[in-house]
Amino acid sequence: MAELLVLAEHRMGELRDVTLELLSKGRVLAEENRLDLTVVLFGHGIDGYADELSGYADNVLVLDHPDYADFNAEAYQQALSWLIGERKPKLTLMGHTSFGVDLAPALAVELGTPLATDCIDLTLKEGRVVVTRQVYGGKLNLEASLREADGYIVTIRPATFEADEPRLEKGKIVKLEAPSVDVGSKRFVEYVELPPGEVDIAEAEILVSIGRGIKEEKNLPLIRELATALRGEVSCSRPIVDKDWLPKDRQVGSSGKTVKPKLYLAAGISGSFQHVMGMKGAGLIVAINRDPKAPIFRIADYGVVDDLFKIVPALTQKLQELKQQG
């Protein structure tokens, strides 16, 4: 049976969310096209990851070697080139992350395989891969059919698909003999974490996000107070960063970060395509905007059509009262 490969990502002791998202989409494609779903796992001392992934795939191919302990694009490329040559999968999926962006293009060139990057959807039609990508800054979705080939490589934007629950029936774990690789000039040095006090909004469970509706920088403390009451973090749309009111690492959207919090509260954000693409995967979306026709209401689970300067303080006060009551 033909095969669909998903490349697993892990970092600092945890599987990345994008891996489970890709496996969930891969399961749909595999069932529709009668493909075996196989995940490829590189690393060292990774039996725990392999067991977890077996709940999502038909096969887990484990390449355990000290050279794979940390991501190295040159080492991974050599091993994947060998593996794809041996197994000849119909499709190989990777996350459109620093990991996938570094690896996929060079691998596709080496193999002479069609490549599509930063996709938000894909399907197989008559044996050919058809992908959906955003163009013109996210204003339009483009559907493109890749040229006919024996295999394809596609990178998918994180938080594009929902991660399913693992299946009760686990897949087969296969440990492969790691081929000899030359890690070349690249060396893993260290993970650089955010300084104390700084926050990665992509990891936050609750975000209170602000847009043009805040009007002036001096009004930002209103949002910070609400975020504190919710035990969340502050994020924003691009206009706030352009005005230098918040740093770039707080921006949500196609030119900022893709986030998937449990709660996303958007205050004074109209909801452009670019912004929505960065937060549409949130578990619960609440929007506050004076304009009843604001695009953000199309995707919001709950919407408040009113002045944020009236709603935000009232909501903050109510949350503080509830905390005092225990």
Backbone torsions as a table, in degrees:
resi	resn	phi	psi	omega
1	MET	NA	140.4	177.1
2	ALA	-63.8	163.6	-167.8
3	GLU	-132.1	148.3	171.8
4	LEU	-117.1	121.5	-178.8
5	LEU	-99.6	138.8	171.5
6	VAL	-122.3	130.2	179.2
7	LEU	-91.8	121.6	-177.8
8	ALA	-79.0	145.8	174.3
9	GLU	-119.5	138.2	172.0
10	HIS	-143.1	152.9	-177.1
11	ARG	-153.0	129.7	174.5
12	MET	50.9	46.4	173.0
13	GLY	87.1	7.2	-178.9
14	GLU	-138.2	142.5	170.0
15	LEU	-69.0	140.0	178.1
16	ARG	-77.2	145.6	-179.4
17	ASP	-56.9	-34.8	-176.5
18	VAL	-60.0	-28.3	179.7
19	THR	-63.5	-46.9	-179.6
20	LEU	-70.1	-32.6	176.0
21	GLU	-63.5	-44.1	179.7
22	LEU	-66.5	-39.2	179.4
23	LEU	-66.6	-34.7	178.4
24	SER	-67.8	-43.9	175.2
25	LYS	-67.2	-38.8	178.7
26	GLY	-61.3	-35.6	178.2
27	ARG	-62.2	-42.3	178.8
28	VAL	-62.8	-47.4	-179.4
29	LEU	-64.3	-40.1	-178.7
30	ALA	-64.0	-42.7	-179.3
31	GLU	-69.6	-36.6	-180.0
32	GLU	-69.8	-28.5	-172.6
33	ASN	-119.3	13.7	177.3
34	ARG	54.9	53.9	179.1
35	LEU	-114.4	149.8	169.7
36	ASP	-79.8	134.0	178.4
37	LEU	-96.4	117.9	-175.9
38	THR	-126.9	133.3	176.3
39	VAL	-109.0	137.5	-179.6
40	VAL	-104.8	126.1	-175.1
41	LEU	-122.0	115.6	174.1
42	PHE	-99.7	151.2	174.4
43	GLY	155.2	-164.3	178.6
44	HIS	-143.9	124.2	-175.0
45	GLY	68.5	53.6	-168.6
46	ILE	-118.4	26.3	-179.1
47	ASP	-60.5	-36.3	179.6
48	GLY	-63.0	-42.1	176.3
49	TYR	-62.2	-43.3	-177.5
50	ALA	-60.6	-42.6	179.4
51	ASP	-64.4	-41.7	178.9
52	GLU	-63.3	-43.5	-177.1
53	LEU	-70.0	-23.6	-179.1
54	SER	-64.5	-17.4	176.4
55	GLY	-79.3	-4.8	-176.4
56	TYR	-118.0	-14.7	-172.7
57	ALA	-133.6	160.7	176.1
58	ASP	-73.2	-34.2	-179.0
59	ASN	-138.7	142.7	172.2
60	VAL	-119.7	113.1	179.1
61	LEU	-94.5	116.7	-174.4
62	VAL	-106.5	123.0	173.5
63	LEU	-115.3	97.8	-174.2
64	ASP	-103.5	116.6	-178.4
65	HIS	-161.7	145.1	178.4
66	PRO	-55.5	-30.5	179.4
67	ASP	-66.7	-17.0	-178.6
68	TYR	-104.7	8.3	-176.3
69	ALA	-58.1	-39.3	176.2
70	ASP	-126.5	151.4	-174.9
71	PHE	-59.5	129.0	173.6
72	ASN	-139.1	111.6	-172.8
73	ALA	-58.8	-37.3	-178.3
74	GLU	-68.5	-43.0	178.8
75	ALA	-66.5	-44.9	179.7
76	TYR	-63.4	-40.3	-178.8
77	GLN	-61.5	-44.6	-179.7
78	GLN	-62.1	-44.1	-178.8
79	ALA	-69.7	-40.9	179.5
80	LEU	-67.7	-36.9	176.8
81	SER	-59.4	-43.4	177.0
82	TRP	-64.9	-46.0	-175.8
83	LEU	-65.3	-44.4	179.9
84	ILE	-66.7	-36.4	175.9
85	GLY	-62.8	-35.8	-179.8
86	GLU	-76.4	-43.9	-170.9
87	ARG	-96.5	-21.4	177.6
88	LYS	50.0	59.3	178.9
89	PRO	-67.2	151.6	176.1
90	LYS	-70.3	-34.7	-174.7
91	LEU	-149.1	137.8	174.6
92	THR	-120.4	124.9	-177.9
93	LEU	-109.9	137.6	173.5
94	MET	-135.7	159.4	173.8
95	GLY	-75.0	146.3	174.2
96	HIS	-85.1	71.6	-178.4
97	THR	-120.5	179.2	175.5
98	SER	-57.1	-33.2	176.9
99	PHE	-61.7	-56.8	-176.8
100	GLY	-70.9	-37.3	-179.4
101	VAL	-64.3	-34.7	179.3
102	ASP	-73.7	-35.1	-171.0
103	LEU	-94.2	-46.3	-168.6
104	ALA	-59.9	-47.3	-176.7
105	PRO	-60.9	-45.4	-179.5
106	ALA	-65.2	-38.6	178.8
107	LEU	-65.2	-42.3	-179.9
108	ALA	-64.1	-39.6	178.4
109	VAL	-64.9	-45.2	-179.8
110	GLU	-60.2	-41.1	-176.6
111	LEU	-87.3	-11.5	-174.9
112	GLY	66.8	34.7	-174.4
113	THR	-102.8	137.2	175.1
114	PRO	-58.1	139.0	-177.1
115	LEU	-129.8	135.6	171.5
116	ALA	-128.1	132.8	-175.1
117	THR	-118.4	158.7	176.1
118	ASP	52.5	48.3	-178.3
119	CYS	-89.3	151.4	177.7
120	ILE	-112.2	-2.6	173.3
121	ASP	-167.9	160.5	174.5
122	LEU	-161.3	157.8	176.8
123	THR	-152.0	170.8	175.6
124	LEU	-114.2	123.2	179.1
125	LYS	-124.9	115.5	-179.6
126	GLU	54.0	39.7	175.8
127	GLY	84.2	-5.3	179.8
128	ARG	-108.2	147.4	-179.8
129	VAL	-83.9	130.1	176.0
130	VAL	-118.5	122.2	-175.7
131	VAL	-114.2	158.1	173.5
132	THR	-116.9	126.0	178.7
133	ARG	-129.0	157.6	176.0
134	GLN	-93.8	141.8	177.6
135	VAL	-131.7	167.9	-179.1
136	TYR	52.6	49.9	176.5
137	GLY	64.4	27.0	178.3
138	GLY	89.6	5.5	-178.9
139	LYS	-77.3	-25.7	-179.6
140	LEU	-132.1	147.6	171.3
141	ASN	-100.3	130.8	-179.2
142	LEU	-110.0	127.1	175.2
143	GLU	-100.8	123.7	-175.9
144	ALA	-127.6	136.0	176.5
145	SER	-99.8	122.5	-179.7
146	LEU	-77.0	154.1	-178.3
147	ARG	-61.9	154.8	-179.0
148	GLU	-63.3	131.4	-178.9
149	ALA	-157.6	166.3	178.6
150	ASP	-74.1	-28.0	-179.2
151	GLY	-149.0	162.8	-177.7
152	TYR	-140.3	154.2	172.7
153	ILE	-124.2	131.0	-178.9
154	VAL	-135.2	134.6	172.0
155	THR	-105.3	139.3	-174.3
156	ILE	-115.7	135.6	178.8
157	ARG	-63.8	132.1	178.3
158	PRO	-59.2	152.0	179.0
159	ALA	66.8	17.0	178.0
160	THR	-79.5	-37.7	-177.9
161	PHE	-117.8	153.8	175.7
162	GLU	-79.4	141.5	176.1
163	ALA	-85.8	125.8	179.2
164	ASP	-78.5	168.7	172.8
165	GLU	-76.7	151.7	178.4
166	PRO	-65.7	153.4	178.4
167	ARG	-81.7	156.0	177.1
168	LEU	-69.6	-37.5	179.8
169	GLU	-85.5	115.7	-175.5
170	LYS	-87.2	151.3	178.7
171	GLY	-80.0	176.3	-177.1
172	LYS	-86.0	131.9	176.5
173	ILE	-97.5	122.6	-177.7
174	VAL	-121.2	119.1	178.0
175	LYS	-91.5	122.7	-178.9
176	LEU	-101.2	148.8	174.7
177	GLU	-73.4	117.6	-176.7
178	ALA	-66.1	126.8	179.0
179	PRO	-68.7	154.9	177.4
180	SER	-66.4	128.8	-178.0
181	VAL	-127.1	155.4	174.0
182	ASP	-109.3	110.6	-175.5
183	VAL	-73.5	-3.1	172.8
184	GLY	64.7	-146.2	-174.4
185	SER	-86.8	-11.8	-176.9
186	LYS	-83.3	138.9	176.4
187	ARG	-136.9	138.3	173.1
188	PHE	-75.7	130.2	-179.6
189	VAL	-106.0	-60.3	-179.0
190	GLU	-169.0	161.7	168.7
191	TYR	-89.0	129.4	178.6
192	VAL	-97.9	111.4	-178.1
193	GLU	-92.5	160.5	177.6
194	LEU	-62.5	143.1	177.1
195	PRO	-60.2	155.7	177.9
196	PRO	-53.5	134.9	-179.7
197	GLY	96.1	-20.8	177.5
198	GLU	-91.4	156.1	-171.9
199	VAL	-130.6	140.8	171.7
200	ASP	-93.6	107.9	-175.2
201	ILE	-63.7	-21.5	179.0
202	ALA	-66.9	-18.6	-179.8
203	GLU	-100.6	-6.1	-175.6
204	ALA	-73.6	141.9	178.6
205	GLU	-87.0	-23.7	178.9
206	ILE	-133.5	128.5	178.0
207	LEU	-127.7	133.5	170.9
208	VAL	-110.0	112.8	-171.1
209	SER	-112.0	142.7	-175.3
210	ILE	-124.8	147.9	177.1
211	GLY	-127.5	-153.0	-176.8
212	ARG	-56.2	-26.5	-176.0
213	GLY	-61.4	-14.3	178.5
214	ILE	-71.7	-19.1	172.9
215	LYS	70.9	-56.6	-176.7
216	GLU	-134.9	151.8	-179.4
217	GLU	-59.9	-32.9	-177.3
218	LYS	-65.2	-12.8	179.6
219	ASN	-89.9	-5.5	-178.5
220	LEU	-59.4	-34.0	178.1
221	PRO	-55.8	-28.5	175.5
222	LEU	-58.3	-43.0	-178.4
223	ILE	-72.0	-40.3	179.1
224	ARG	-63.0	-38.0	179.9
225	GLU	-65.3	-40.6	177.7
226	LEU	-66.9	-42.5	178.8
227	ALA	-60.6	-40.4	178.0
228	THR	-64.2	-41.6	179.4
229	ALA	-63.7	-32.2	179.1
230	LEU	-88.0	-4.5	-174.2
231	ARG	60.1	40.8	-179.9
232	GLY	-119.6	-167.0	-179.2
233	GLU	-123.3	159.9	179.2
234	VAL	-94.9	133.7	173.7
235	SER	-133.7	-177.4	-174.1
236	CYS	-160.3	170.8	172.8
237	SER	-93.9	173.8	-171.7
238	ARG	-59.8	-40.2	-178.2
239	PRO	-55.9	-31.9	-179.9
240	ILE	-68.9	-38.5	177.4
241	VAL	-70.5	-40.5	179.4
242	ASP	-59.8	-30.4	179.0
243	LYS	-86.3	-1.1	-178.7
244	ASP	64.5	28.7	177.3
245	TRP	-84.0	-30.0	174.2
246	LEU	-136.1	154.1	-178.9
247	PRO	-72.1	160.8	-177.8
248	LYS	-56.8	-34.2	-177.0
249	ASP	-71.4	-0.9	175.3
250	ARG	-99.8	-1.1	-175.4
251	GLN	-82.6	133.0	175.8
252	VAL	-105.6	135.1	177.0
253	GLY	142.9	-178.5	-176.5
254	SER	-63.7	-27.2	176.1
255	SER	-102.2	6.6	175.7
256	GLY	-122.5	-128.8	-178.8
257	LYS	-108.9	149.6	172.2
258	THR	-93.5	125.5	-176.0
259	VAL	-123.2	157.5	179.6
260	LYS	-146.4	60.7	-178.5
261	PRO	-75.2	168.3	174.6
262	LYS	-70.2	-34.7	178.6
263	LEU	-133.2	129.5	174.8
264	TYR	-123.7	111.5	179.6
265	LEU	-105.4	113.5	-177.2
266	ALA	-102.9	116.1	-178.2
267	ALA	-114.2	118.4	178.3
268	GLY	70.9	27.1	178.0
269	ILE	-110.5	124.8	-177.3
270	SER	-70.6	-37.7	177.5
271	GLY	101.4	53.4	177.0
272	SER	-66.3	162.8	177.8
273	PHE	-54.9	-43.8	-175.9
274	GLN	-61.5	-40.3	-179.2
275	HIS	-73.2	-44.4	-177.6
276	VAL	-59.3	-36.6	-179.2
277	MET	-63.5	-21.4	-179.3
278	GLY	-90.2	-10.0	-174.8
279	MET	-137.7	3.4	-175.0
280	LYS	-65.4	-16.0	179.8
281	GLY	-85.1	4.6	-180.0
282	ALA	-62.3	147.8	-179.2
283	GLY	-65.8	-42.2	179.9
284	LEU	-138.9	127.4	-178.3
285	ILE	-116.0	123.0	177.4
286	VAL	-118.8	129.1	-176.9
287	ALA	-120.2	137.6	174.5
288	ILE	-122.3	118.8	-178.4
289	ASN	-157.8	141.9	-179.9
290	ARG	-73.6	-22.4	-176.4
291	ASP	-90.6	112.2	-179.0
292	PRO	-65.5	-16.4	179.7
293	LYS	-97.8	8.4	179.7
294	ALA	-59.8	132.7	-178.3
295	PRO	-56.5	-25.8	-177.8
296	ILE	-59.6	-28.4	-178.7
297	PHE	-69.6	-18.0	179.9
298	ARG	-68.9	-27.2	-178.6
299	ILE	-112.2	-6.9	-177.4
300	ALA	-72.4	141.4	173.4
301	ASP	-76.2	-35.5	176.6
302	TYR	-136.0	139.0	-179.6
303	GLY	-131.3	140.8	176.7
304	VAL	-120.0	114.5	178.6
305	VAL	-93.0	94.2	-177.7
306	ASP	-170.6	176.2	-179.5
307	ASP	-76.6	123.2	-178.3
308	LEU	-61.1	-27.8	-179.2
309	PHE	-71.2	-12.3	173.6
310	LYS	-98.6	-40.6	-174.7
311	ILE	-76.5	-45.6	-174.8
312	VAL	-61.1	-49.4	177.6
313	PRO	-61.3	-39.2	180.0
314	ALA	-65.2	-40.5	179.2
315	LEU	-66.9	-41.8	178.8
316	THR	-61.4	-45.1	-179.6
317	GLN	-61.7	-42.5	-179.6
318	LYS	-64.6	-40.8	178.4
319	LEU	-64.0	-40.6	179.0
320	GLN	-65.4	-37.5	177.9
321	GLU	-65.2	-42.0	179.6
322	LEU	-64.1	-36.2	178.4
323	LYS	-66.3	-40.4	-180.0
324	GLN	-65.4	-29.2	179.0
325	GLN	-78.6	-9.8	179.1
326	GLY	90.1	NA	NA
